[in-house]
Amino acid sequence: MVCRILSAVIMALFLATASAANAQERPTGNFDFYVLSLSWSPTFCAGNRGKDSPDQCATDKPFRFIVHGLWPQNERGYPEFCANTQPRRVPEDLGRAYFDIMPSMGLIGHQWRKHGSCSGLSQEAYLQTTREALNKIKLPADIATASGPLTFSAAAIEDKFLDANPGLRPESIAISCEGNRLEEVRICLAKDLSFRTCAEVDRKGCTINRVNVPPPAR
């Protein structure tokens, strides 16, 4: 029995060490395209996680679409938590300059460590590229400025983005739902931030017929 326990402990330590080594060897900047993830802030703020995010969810912060992240992506899967020469922590004076689109240091820091670290960019360049990616997108006005609850099908939300953004194709966008509420809109962009298709991302999108779009809390 003791030998079996010791063997199990040794094996667990070996696997943990191997996993850490593999993480350090993940190449940064080696990916196929970006996914710009736009989060519907009122859905996030209505959940338990929103209670711990006053910078985003206080009643005087009526955010609607915000940037969840700009994610390096491959045709299948994606890299994450890549080793690079940049610090893990994003300085607050750098992060706060992006609070209009990513309204908390917790969000910015996590996105940098998990996704930005794999972009091959510095922290400053990654955040600037995130802003440039958002600036490429025209948000549908009837959703982005809504003051009351709305309901659409997932397909209708996609269509609104397609109509507002010439060149964006149905295979380049996916809706994410949290239950029956709008969670995110994910748009695939080439490394030069032009629109491009992304079969795996599109295939995983929400397709329900009634997606509730809650308004900001007051």
URBEL-V490691 format. One record per backbone hydrogen bond with DSSP energy under -1.0 kcal/mol. NH is the residue of the N-H (numbers start at 0). CO is the residue of the C=O. If there is no record, write none. Layout:
BEGIN
<<NH;CO> <NH;CO>>
END
This chain:
BEGIN
<<4;0> <5;1> <6;2> <7;3> <8;4> <9;5> <10;6> <11;7> <12;8> <13;9> <14;10> <15;11> <16;12> <17;13> <18;14> <19;15> <20;16> <21;17> <22;18> <23;19> <24;20> <28;117> <30;28> <31;72> <32;72> <33;188> <34;70> <35;186> <36;68> <37;184> <38;65> <39;182> <40;38> <40;63> <42;39> <43;39> <44;40> <45;41> <46;43> <50;47> <51;48> <52;49> <55;52> <56;52> <57;53> <60;57> <62;60> <65;38> <66;100> <67;36> <68;36> <70;34> <72;32> <73;76> <80;113> <94;90> <95;91> <97;94> <98;95> <100;97> <101;97> <103;101> <107;103> <108;104> <109;105> <110;106> <111;107> <112;108> <113;109> <114;110> <115;110> <116;111> <117;114> <118;115> <125;121> <126;122> <127;123> <128;124> <129;125> <130;126> <131;127> <132;128> <133;129> <134;130> <136;133> <142;139> <143;139> <144;140> <145;142> <149;212> <151;210> <153;207> <156;152> <157;153> <158;154> <159;155> <160;156> <161;157> <162;158> <163;159> <164;160> <167;164> <171;168> <173;185> <175;183> <177;180> <180;177> <181;211> <182;175> <183;175> <184;37> <185;173> <186;35> <187;171> <188;33> <189;193> <192;189> <195;187> <197;170> <201;197> <202;198> <203;199> <204;201> <205;174> <210;151> <211;179> <212;149>>
END
